């Protein structure tokens, strides 16, 4: 798994194998887990993802700057939707990417969530 934080746009790009995305989806659904990512010194890469249960409302995606980690926390209903979306990317047979962006009134993301772009294991653009 690779997580790159884009300082210019305050978004995080996530690219991973199908197996890694499935593990992340499972951790999100369960509300707990710590997954490592590949990083190189001096880059904008984050060291991993930590998933936590909270009472919500919704799911908050944020960056722990001190630990250089992406943190996903939230209530079970919101985490279930996010887990389904991540699992769908893991099992997609085509390339593509998923934008997970908060907007006012979003049905499962909490205000303050960082934008997350999840690329398909088959590449970020559909192969057609």
Backbone bond lengths (Angstrom), bond angles and torsions (degrees), N, CA, C in turn:
res aa  C-N    CA-C-N  psi(-1)  N-CA   C-N-CA  omega(-1)  CA-C   N-CA-C  phi
1 X - - - 1.442 - - 1.520 107.43 -
2 X 1.313 114.43 142.92 1.461 120.24 176.74 1.525 108.30 -131.62
3 X 1.326 115.67 129.47 1.461 123.37 179.19 1.514 107.91 -121.74
4 X 1.323 116.38 119.73 1.458 120.52 -179.84 1.521 108.43 -120.13
5 X 1.311 115.60 124.00 1.453 122.39 178.91 1.523 108.26 -91.24
6 X 1.317 116.61 121.90 1.461 121.54 -179.98 1.521 108.36 -94.10
7 X 1.342 117.13 105.09 1.467 119.06 -176.15 1.524 113.49 -65.52
8 X 1.323 118.07 -25.76 1.457 121.02 -178.81 1.517 113.63 -73.44
9 X 1.329 116.36 -28.83 1.465 120.15 -176.62 1.519 112.80 -117.82
10 X 1.321 118.06 0.45 1.472 122.72 -178.67 1.520 111.91 53.99
11 X 1.331 116.98 36.03 1.454 119.72 176.17 1.519 109.01 -121.61
12 X 1.326 115.30 162.65 1.451 121.52 178.78 1.523 107.97 -119.14
13 X 1.337 115.63 131.56 1.467 122.22 175.23 1.515 108.36 -99.50
14 X 1.321 116.57 128.12 1.451 122.54 179.86 1.515 108.67 -117.39
15 X 1.315 116.84 123.98 1.460 121.01 172.26 1.521 107.38 -127.25
16 X 1.329 116.00 138.49 1.455 120.21 -173.98 1.515 110.18 -159.19
17 X 1.327 115.22 163.14 1.458 120.67 173.31 1.531 108.55 -73.21
18 X 1.316 115.79 167.37 1.465 119.96 177.49 1.528 110.51 -60.08
19 X 1.327 116.98 -39.59 1.459 120.96 179.91 1.535 111.19 -65.05
20 X 1.320 116.79 -42.08 1.467 120.20 179.47 1.521 111.24 -66.14
21 X 1.339 117.13 -41.69 1.464 119.66 177.42 1.523 111.38 -64.33
22 X 1.322 116.94 -36.62 1.462 120.87 177.66 1.523 110.44 -65.25
23 X 1.340 118.12 -41.68 1.465 121.40 176.68 1.526 110.90 -63.31
24 X 1.342 116.43 -40.72 1.462 119.83 177.99 1.523 110.44 -64.97
25 X 1.325 117.53 -44.71 1.471 121.10 178.81 1.523 110.61 -59.35
26 X 1.317 116.95 -40.59 1.465 121.41 178.88 1.529 111.06 -65.30
27 X 1.334 117.33 -43.79 1.466 121.09 178.45 1.524 110.79 -62.72
28 X 1.327 117.03 -41.36 1.466 121.26 178.88 1.528 109.77 -63.59
29 X 1.326 117.22 -44.67 1.467 120.47 179.74 1.520 111.33 -62.40
30 X 1.340 117.40 -39.94 1.467 121.97 -178.65 1.530 112.27 -78.10
31 X 1.327 116.06 -24.05 1.460 119.87 179.92 1.505 114.29 84.14
32 X 1.335 116.23 18.80 1.459 119.18 176.85 1.516 110.19 -159.06
33 X 1.311 114.54 144.45 1.450 119.71 176.39 1.510 111.41 156.83
34 X 1.305 114.61 158.66 1.451 123.07 176.86 1.517 106.72 -138.20
35 X 1.321 115.80 115.99 1.459 121.29 -179.19 1.515 108.77 -118.66
36 X 1.312 116.38 132.86 1.457 121.50 179.85 1.514 110.66 -86.88
37 X 1.322 114.83 155.47 1.459 119.87 175.03 1.518 108.44 -128.11
38 X 1.307 115.72 166.10 1.460 120.06 176.59 1.514 108.28 -83.39
39 X 1.304 115.13 137.24 1.455 119.59 177.97 1.517 108.44 -144.98
40 X 1.305 114.64 159.09 1.455 119.49 176.57 1.521 108.18 -129.20
41 X 1.339 116.54 143.54 1.463 119.99 -177.95 1.531 111.81 -56.13
42 X 1.325 115.55 140.15 1.458 120.87 177.42 1.511 114.45 80.62
43 X 1.325 117.85 2.08 1.463 119.71 179.80 1.517 109.72 -99.06
44 X 1.320 116.80 177.30 1.461 122.47 176.03 1.523 110.89 -92.06
45 X 1.339 116.81 14.28 1.459 120.70 -178.61 1.523 110.56 -74.18
46 X 1.322 115.89 140.73 1.457 122.02 176.29 1.523 108.92 -91.52
47 X 1.327 116.52 157.81 1.460 120.65 -174.28 1.521 113.97 -84.22
48 X 1.325 118.26 -14.01 1.453 119.90 179.15 1.508 112.81 165.98
49 X 1.339 113.80 -169.81 1.465 122.36 -179.80 1.522 108.16 -126.01
50 X 1.316 115.70 132.26 1.456 121.22 172.38 1.519 107.68 -113.82
51 X 1.326 116.54 133.55 1.462 121.74 179.36 1.524 108.01 -114.86
52 X 1.344 115.65 134.61 1.469 122.03 -178.18 1.525 110.24 -134.85
53 X 1.325 115.25 148.21 1.468 121.43 171.14 1.519 108.31 -84.45
54 X 1.318 116.38 135.58 1.459 121.71 168.68 1.518 107.22 -138.94
55 X 1.313 115.71 172.78 1.463 119.44 -179.15 1.523 112.63 -83.07
56 X 1.348 117.22 -5.29 1.450 120.12 177.76 1.506 112.46 79.87
57 X 1.276 121.55 -151.73 1.465 123.50 5.59 1.522 112.11 -76.85
58 X 1.307 114.92 143.59 1.455 121.47 176.40 1.514 113.44 80.69
59 X 1.332 114.20 -171.32 1.463 123.41 -177.86 1.523 108.70 -112.50
60 X 1.317 114.87 132.50 1.457 121.17 176.13 1.521 108.38 -110.28
61 X 1.323 116.34 124.85 1.465 122.93 175.44 1.522 106.09 -109.68
62 X 1.317 115.85 118.17 1.464 118.50 179.92 1.524 110.57 -144.74
63 X 1.293 114.55 168.95 1.458 121.43 -179.53 1.521 109.45 -106.56
64 X 1.326 115.97 128.28 1.458 121.78 172.33 1.525 105.04 -88.64
65 X 1.336 116.30 100.26 1.462 121.55 -173.71 1.523 112.06 -64.60
66 X 1.312 117.07 -35.43 1.461 120.00 -178.65 1.529 111.92 -63.99
67 X 1.325 116.53 -43.03 1.467 120.87 -179.18 1.522 112.95 -95.78
68 X 1.336 117.24 -4.11 1.465 122.30 -177.04 1.533 111.22 54.84
69 X 1.334 114.85 47.54 1.464 122.51 -178.92 1.522 109.82 -120.66
70 X 1.320 115.10 148.88 1.453 121.36 168.21 1.522 106.16 -89.13
71 X 1.325 117.36 131.28 1.456 121.70 -179.39 1.524 108.40 -118.09
72 X 1.324 115.32 127.99 1.463 122.48 177.15 1.518 106.57 -117.09
73 X 1.320 116.98 118.57 1.456 120.62 -179.59 1.516 108.79 -136.46
74 X 1.336 115.24 152.07 1.452 117.19 177.05 1.503 113.92 165.19
75 X 1.321 113.66 -179.55 1.453 120.83 -179.47 1.526 110.60 -76.82
76 X 1.314 115.88 164.54 1.467 120.40 -173.84 1.525 112.68 -64.45
77 X 1.325 118.62 -37.28 1.470 120.61 -178.86 1.532 110.94 -65.39
78 X 1.317 117.15 -46.00 1.454 120.97 179.24 1.519 111.91 -66.44
79 X 1.335 115.97 -42.25 1.464 119.68 178.84 1.517 111.23 -62.95
80 X 1.328 117.48 -34.80 1.469 121.23 179.60 1.527 110.54 -62.56
81 X 1.323 117.48 -42.21 1.474 120.94 179.11 1.525 110.17 -66.05
82 X 1.329 116.95 -46.06 1.459 120.17 179.24 1.526 110.41 -62.38
83 X 1.325 117.70 -41.86 1.469 121.24 178.65 1.529 111.19 -60.67
84 X 1.329 117.13 -41.15 1.473 120.77 177.59 1.527 110.67 -61.88
85 X 1.330 116.92 -41.98 1.465 120.56 179.42 1.527 111.23 -64.61
86 X 1.330 117.01 -42.24 1.464 120.47 178.99 1.524 110.82 -66.02
87 X 1.332 116.42 -41.45 1.471 119.95 178.81 1.526 110.91 -64.81
88 X 1.322 117.29 -36.38 1.472 120.81 177.55 1.527 110.75 -62.30
89 X 1.337 117.07 -38.61 1.476 119.71 176.72 1.521 110.50 -68.22
90 X 1.330 117.43 -36.26 1.467 121.16 -179.80 1.516 111.84 -65.13
91 X 1.328 117.08 -34.02 1.464 120.82 -176.01 1.525 113.93 -99.82
92 X 1.331 117.06 -3.10 1.472 120.09 179.03 1.527 109.09 -61.23
93 X 1.300 115.82 137.88 1.461 119.78 -178.14 1.512 112.35 -95.32
94 X 1.299 116.85 3.32 1.449 122.87 -178.44 1.522 108.27 -126.60
95 X 1.292 116.73 163.80 1.460 119.77 174.87 1.515 109.91 -71.93
96 X 1.286 116.14 171.14 1.453 121.31 178.67 1.511 109.45 151.17
97 X 1.293 115.42 -179.58 1.453 119.79 176.94 1.524 109.08 -149.76
98 X 1.304 114.46 159.32 1.453 122.34 -176.80 1.517 108.17 -121.10
99 X 1.318 116.23 126.35 1.466 121.53 175.07 1.521 108.03 -96.61
100 X 1.324 115.68 123.58 1.458 121.77 177.11 1.523 105.64 -114.07
101 X 1.322 115.93 98.40 1.464 122.67 -173.30 1.523 110.69 -127.30
102 X 1.317 115.65 132.21 1.458 120.76 175.40 1.527 110.28 -73.22
103 X 1.308 116.24 143.88 1.462 123.55 167.47 1.531 105.96 -145.02
104 X 1.329 117.72 155.58 1.469 119.14 -179.33 1.528 111.19 -54.45
105 X 1.304 115.73 129.31 1.456 121.12 -179.41 1.517 113.77 87.08
106 X 1.349 118.05 6.68 1.466 120.65 179.70 1.524 108.96 -55.41
107 X 1.328 117.27 139.14 1.453 119.98 -171.55 1.522 114.87 -78.42
108 X 1.349 120.65 -14.85 1.462 118.39 175.59 1.525 114.46 -139.11
109 X 1.330 119.31 -12.50 1.464 120.53 177.75 1.526 110.84 -92.08
110 X 1.319 115.67 142.11 1.454 121.93 178.02 1.523 110.41 -87.55
111 X 1.310 115.35 150.07 1.459 122.12 175.35 1.529 109.08 -54.74
112 X 1.315 116.81 134.71 1.459 121.82 -179.31 1.514 113.58 98.63
113 X 1.335 117.84 -4.43 1.462 120.59 179.03 1.513 111.06 -67.24
114 X 1.331 115.33 136.39 1.463 120.70 174.36 1.520 109.82 -72.00
115 X 1.320 117.95 145.50 1.461 119.94 171.90 1.528 109.77 -65.89
116 X 1.322 115.64 139.13 1.458 122.76 179.54 1.523 108.08 -127.29
117 X 1.331 116.92 129.46 1.456 122.06 176.02 1.523 107.08 -112.46
118 X 1.329 116.79 119.05 1.461 122.60 -178.00 1.527 107.96 -108.00
119 X 1.327 115.92 118.40 1.463 120.79 179.62 1.520 110.76 -90.42
120 X 1.304 115.85 144.68 1.451 122.36 175.75 1.534 109.81 -63.55
121 X 1.330 117.41 148.46 1.460 119.39 173.67 1.527 113.03 -60.25
122 X 1.340 116.63 -16.82 1.464 121.75 -179.89 1.523 112.47 -94.93
123 X 1.312 116.85 9.01 1.466 120.62 179.72 1.510 111.00 113.89
124 X 1.319 115.29 159.09 1.453 121.38 -174.08 1.512 115.67 -76.65
125 X 1.310 117.80 -15.56 1.462 120.35 179.98 1.526 109.29 -119.98
126 X 1.336 117.65 143.57 1.463 119.88 179.49 1.528 111.65 -58.88
127 X 1.312 115.92 140.53 1.475 121.48 177.34 1.521 107.08 -96.52
128 X 1.299 116.29 100.06 1.476 120.51 -179.44 1.497 109.88 -128.81
